[in-house]
Amino acid sequence: MEQHILEFQHISKYFPGVKALDDVSFQAYGGEVLAFLGENGAGKSTLLKTLNGDYQPTSGTYLLDGEEKHFKTPHEALEAGISIIYQERQILLELSVAENIYLGRMPSNKFGVIDTRKANQMAQEVINEFGLAIKPTTKVKDLSIAYQQMVEIMKACSRENLKVIAFDEPTASLSDDEIEVLFKVIQRLKKQGLIVIYVSHRMSELEKITDKVAIFKDGKYVATKVTRETSQPDLIKMMVGRDLGDIYKNLDRNKEIGDILLDVRNVESDYVKPTSFQLHKGEVLGFSGLVGAGRTELMRAIIGADKLKGGEIYLEGKKIVNRSPKEAMEHGIVMVPEDRKLQGIISNLSVAGNINISLLDRNAGKFGVMDSKKEAKEAEDGIREFNIKTPNPEKKIVELSGGNQQKCIVARGIATHPKVLILDEPTKGIDVGAKSEFYEMICRFAKQGLGVILISSELPEVIGLSDKIIVMRSLQKSGEVLGSEATEDGLLSLGMMGD
Amino acid sequence: MESTAKKEKPAFLKAIGGDKLVLFFAIIIVFVLFTILNRNFLSGTNVINILVAASLVGMVAIGHTYLIIAMQNDLSPGSLAALSGVICALLLQKGVPIVLAVLITLCVGALVGIFNAWMVNSIKIEAFIATLVSQMIVRGFAYIICDGKPVSISNQSFNNIGKARLIGIPFSVWLMIICLIVFGFILAKTKFGRSVYAIGGSAEAARLAGLNPRKIIRTCFIMIGVLTAAGGIVFAARMNAGQPAANVNLEFDAITAVVLGGTSFSGGVGDMGGTVLGIILIQSFNTGLTMVGVSSFWQYVARGALLLFALTSDYIRKQRRDKELLEASMRNA
């Protein structure tokens, strides 16, 4: 059997404001498990999506076994033998296992009537091959998440011509036993000579299952390493492209932490269990934990973006109730949301419009008519103070780079003169240069006496900036560590302990 | 809006906007074409007729401009205009003073707006479907309260509203012009206008930035309700009767006018100036078709085609905006 080769040739992909992929070229070989490794926003998922026709690359081509490929839709990619198993399940819960496996190509008789019995027989053969204990007739919704994922994999593998199979964070919601089953399946696929691509953040898994690691950073391809011949620190260094210590050591941190500013007692919503913490004036309070641990949800409950089910919030000793983000803002609490594209920027507005949107009351004159001079001044102040790189204030915000867009959102929040600033993954998908600007900004806010809450999944960032770190797990607080005493391992085990 | 992206444009083009210029030429083409086919098309009387016919559509289109910028829609104005006419006529028949009758009718318009906003905000029904519900219910009530028969209006001072003229221009046209100016100003220059654009761009981002999208959406629905009711009242005065079966497909023409005017279904983009041109274009088109003797059946097809044309140009404009953005960000990235 000839070895399959998948070649990525000069793949670039631009989105408004973001260079998601920048001239990526490398090869993947059949019979090997190749990991994609990189920070959030390094371009791993985008690369997968341009590979299977979800996105069209802005430039560059793919060669599969020497043949140039352009897929307009995921379906075309599938027909050509490329299948991607996404984090979000792509199966139909109301249908049976067999129906899902043969979705869109169910065996039928000459009148076009579907032959369910034959489909079940064929599905049973696939299930046997995988050595699983499920029935083809079971409805997928009655299966565990792990088995639902297996159905997806079987669906991909039941295609005769499958050449490439990619897994996007497949273990994110699996238990250890389930992960073992998945790894066995992956080993089998590898032995069949398939090109297996494996995207994961979990370093320990890479050693167990992958042969090679392709490293990405800021949309660029860095290198491919043989997993056995490398070490975790080496990989991390290539992934972040710098020695992590330095950036944080040189920061001018605030040393005078004041009185209690925000006192959150047993705050609870539909999305977060009762949680308490205190934030002091001039303090940077980090929030660590896995994605989905409830950090964002806790903050949304505090600012009234989600309905508060219980608990109390005291600001400077006075009890406050925030029924909406507007009320929170009036009390002096603002949040810069994680999802910049959907919750941060208002894409149709200019840079000035975005900075000023929280200041409508302040910038309005009589009868609600806007004072254009005040608006222009506020915008200019924000652009200057936060060093926002834009040709002019009337430029549409989506035309700026991701980092500059984010600065606009921070400028918007700071313009309301808050006491508490909540930053949810503020440096996600932002290049290194802009990141250090944000770090300096955060220290400056603390020096000015603001209480800063920093949610971050990047451990070095949260350790390097925070005076105190709260770790959350399974929708509640699982621990509290002083910034000076925190280690990456310590935070990780607090964030994952028990599961 | 679009003009910011390009550089070397003459000042007057910038002021009017490239897309509006296209619309302007479209209006001229329609006028030239129909004038060739029928000399009377360009006569003073006919131009006034076009404006009078446009006045009701215009009132509704003002409301739709706000709604569509805020990513909402309303299919109930046709029914509401009819209901308003009938209610006002019935009240006058009962001897209610004109001012009170008008106020009550406007309140009904506001109530329908509140009902629409409630369905959209609280039961989370898509505006398109929610207002289909009220289109049915409101039309039903228009028939119920008058037993399905037109209600004639004998109050002469009320009927004079329909006939009154100032500098040769009828009251209904003046009302539309004043509303266009006032609501155009509110949209472009005030806090409320800014909020409408913001929630049209991203309702969730605007909410987290301290706006109240539900309230803004409610205000927009109340606005179109009151504007439609006002239009319906004037229409009844012109007809000397409230007619429960009148104004079918009114919203269709209004939405066509707004989209022709450059307001985008993708939200957050548009202005009242475009709507003015859209109203003129669609009404001269409709009136012209009648004047040159196109059968009413074929007129349906023509109006559908016009909306398709409007939507297609909306799509092309959006594609162009996206492309410009992409190119701009490639330069910046």
Contacts between the chains, C-beta under 8 A, distances in Angstrom:
chain1	res1	chain2	res2	distance
A	14	B	326	6.1
A	14	B	329	6.5
A	14	B	330	5.0
A	14	B	333	6.5
A	15	B	326	7.6
A	15	B	329	7.2
A	16	B	322	7.7
A	16	B	325	4.5
A	16	B	326	5.8
A	16	B	328	7.7
A	16	B	329	4.5
A	17	B	329	4.7
A	17	B	332	7.2
A	17	B	333	7.2
A	18	B	329	7.1
A	18	B	333	6.5
A	19	B	330	7.6
A	19	B	333	3.8
A	58	B	330	7.8
A	303	B	208	7.8
A	305	B	207	7.2
A	305	B	208	6.2
A	324	B	207	7.4
A	324	B	212	6.6
A	325	B	207	5.9
A	325	B	208	5.0
A	325	B	209	7.4
A	325	B	210	5.8
A	326	B	207	8.0
A	326	B	210	4.4
A	326	B	211	6.9
A	326	B	212	5.9
A	329	B	210	4.3
A	330	B	210	7.9
A	335	B	208	6.4
A	337	B	205	7.6
A	337	B	208	5.5
A	342	B	202	6.5
A	342	B	204	6.3
A	342	B	205	6.9
A	343	B	202	7.4
A	343	B	204	5.2
A	343	B	205	5.1
A	343	B	208	5.6
A	344	B	205	5.9
A	344	B	208	7.9
A	345	B	202	7.3
A	345	B	205	6.4
A	346	B	198	5.2
A	346	B	201	4.0
A	346	B	202	5.0
A	346	B	205	5.1
A	346	B	206	6.1
A	346	B	209	7.5
A	346	B	268	7.6
A	347	B	201	5.4
A	347	B	202	6.3
A	347	B	268	7.4
A	348	B	197	6.6
A	348	B	200	6.7
A	348	B	201	3.8
A	348	B	267	7.2
A	348	B	268	3.3
A	348	B	269	5.8
A	349	B	197	6.6
A	349	B	198	6.5
A	349	B	201	5.7
A	349	B	268	7.5
A	350	B	4	7.8
A	353	B	194	7.5
A	353	B	197	7.6
A	353	B	198	7.6
A	357	B	194	7.3
A	357	B	198	5.3
A	357	B	206	6.7
A	357	B	209	5.0
A	357	B	210	7.8
A	357	B	211	7.1
A	358	B	209	4.8
A	358	B	210	4.6
A	360	B	191	4.6
A	360	B	194	5.8
A	360	B	195	6.7
A	360	B	211	7.7
A	361	B	191	7.2
A	364	B	190	7.3
A	364	B	191	4.6
A	367	B	190	7.3
A	368	B	190	4.5
A	368	B	191	4.2
A	368	B	192	6.1
A	369	B	189	5.4
A	369	B	190	5.3
A	369	B	191	7.9
A	370	B	189	5.9
A	370	B	190	6.3
A	370	B	191	6.4
A	370	B	194	6.5
A	389	B	332	8.0
A	394	B	4	5.8
A	395	B	4	7.4
A	396	B	4	7.3
A	396	B	5	7.9
A	396	B	325	6.8
A	396	B	328	7.8
A	398	B	325	5.4
A	398	B	329	7.0
A	399	B	325	5.9
A	399	B	328	4.1
A	399	B	329	5.4
A	399	B	332	6.3
A	400	B	329	7.6
A	400	B	332	6.2
A	401	B	329	7.5
A	401	B	332	5.4
A	401	B	333	5.8
A	412	B	209	6.2
A	416	B	210	7.3
